Amino acid sequence: MIRVSTKDIIDSLPYGDGKAILVEKKTLVNSSQFKAEYSVIDFENKSKNVLTKNAYLLKKFGASFKEISETIPNFVQCDAGILYDKRVLVIYPNGEAGIFSREGELSWSGYFNYHEETVSGLALDGKYFWSICSSENSVIRYYSQTMQVDLRIGGKEASTFLNPTHISADSGDIFVCCGGNKVRRIDGNDFTVSDYLNFDEQIKQYHRFGNHSIAVLSSGTYLLDE
């Protein structure tokens, strides 16, 4: 593992072949506010270079990034995905969500919840997307055309996902950080769940990008080769 940051990580997303975007949180001196710093990680060269805010927004929200980023209050601390029909779905950690048209107009806003508990996170899967409900120890798949629950894995009394905290997708598989220091994988073909990675410390985020991945741990953010 190669550590590339000791700052709080707000966001991470793919950026072309062998590269990923990392958004770090820099707290301003004598203030409760923070500044977002954007970087591109090159997995092959193990390098980290500065990225412009607009390049980050374009990758996250698509062509209508300007309209969307001017509408939502905090564009770095939400999960976003460009759906199969080019609409853009945005979900915040508190379950607040919005759907934007191709032109960047807000067409729907509301909250995601399951059994009256907050649903958060976003991992795209074709015409579906996956989220987590930490209070219910569950991972939930939604049909993006109707925004209705299509599939649930886990449950409040089950040990499949204990306190899931982060979800991501790559090559059809779904990866869930849960149980403090564990990443579990949902097989995209048959939905079987298995242990994928275990760490000696808390895992906050995990993102796989083909043969490479990023693990955000309590001690920092690391590049992994898989």
Secondary structure, DSSP 8 states (H G I E B T S, - for coil): -EEEE-SEEEEEEE-STTEEEEEEEEE-TTSS-EEEEEEEEETTTTEEEE--HHHHHHHHH-TTHHHHHHHSS-SSSSEEEE-TTS-EEEE-TTSEEEEE-TTS-EEEEEE-EETTEE-EEEEEETTEEEEEEGGGTEEEEEETTTTEEEEEEE-TT-SSSSS--EEEEETTEEEEEETTTEEEEE-TTT--EEEEEE-SS-EEEEEEETTEEEEEETTEEEEEE-
